[in-house]
């Protein structure tokens, strides 16, 4: 047996078709059959599955069973989907590379219309094979994607996914991050069917809070030409039923006034069940549903305006991680994080540094929390590489498509702490423009760096942002507070500024004499106190977002106290103990809230 396939050539074969935002289908209200559960699994460091085309299952063993070479997928170990493989077994903890997932499933054979597979997320490259066919490649470790499987389905099916979380220079994020890049299919997988012509997207938002004008945009998929169809949008609770004829391209923009609408807000997160039907000659062909809040978000000078009123973003940053589940967080994990944030008097979460599960925005809609969502254009990125830009744009588009209808999401962030070079400027400007084109109902931001030489808030990207996010660690990485005082006094931003990160390490002091040593919780508390005093004096600061709610794993932090964790949390990684700085923020936010009333 000789495997002499050229090293890279075998991979080229698996590049297209690309599964990108174009293939994404709206699933709200559709019946999805879950393929979560136990899947067969093997790490595949050498990419054997792709090189030797195991997915063809061509070999036959003595029982006449088709197997990949001398192994059967069904004999492999089983691991749960969704999950990160790193936490399934200690020997997988540091594994980074390709791994093969496989499962069988039955399908009842009725395939009028189209059938799709939907993946919530798989890190980072995911190649999907069904019954021996390569169906496509998805790039990006935290956004959802759909694959049409209609013509490949049989009664008994074999699904294979090669998921590869290798860090590469040209990816988003690139090779160096301050968080753990877990591997695996770590969000749900499902199967759903739609009719021949179907509703592909439904984007709903409120145009004006005073007029209560609602806008719905619809697009169909399936047929190549659409004639004579009609879209009917309804909000049963308000007895609203509005219809519009679809153009030949299968799209329509519907606007109407809903006078009786109660706005969604932090204090009163009112949601409505909505429904959109596609009809042809009076017959309902397809229907989707969602549960939607209606609010507006805009800026006025240095202020952020929610439903016509200024709002201060009392925030905290959050990574998608728990000790037990890694990135494959549960709804309960999310609820616990919300409880902690609310205890600190937060009304806002920055979901750092990549798209978190869609459950976060769904639950935030219910709980009245405002969200900043971000794509992982983090630190250094291969900014001059067009392939990298295409990947970033696609991740942004997939995120916007997924969460367009979530009232809680008020900001799209196009990146974090990127060096202010020409390449970066062009790259990120294009991302900001893409976000604006896709969604006029939200604000665009990025977490920028301060100009540390001239001591000013100044970044060429500002021009393309609605909110200037800026990260600063005065008191910590740079102990000189005076610099921050100068920066805040010297800067005259014309837009609202959100301190999108600040903070310091905080390890548990174990005895009296440990107090106030560098990195202790006591020092962390003092840094917070000093920061908060400055924020109070700076009127253009319209939000503060400390780094970070919980301590979390990161391979970057190898110090004696850090032990593989970023320990800037306001709460320990087990989520059990609040550090003293938590109380500083809690009091500050309490004051802000009182002043707002
Ligand atoms: C930052 C990064 C964040 C890091 C943090 C830190 O500026 O945006 O991802 O984890 O600082 O702890 O240094």
Boltz pocket constraint, residues with backbone or C-beta under 6 A from the ligand:
constraints:
  - pocket:
      binder: B
      contacts: [[A, 178], [A, 353], [A, 416], [A, 417], [A, 471], [A, 501], [A, 547], [A, 566], [A, 568]]
      max_distance: 6.0
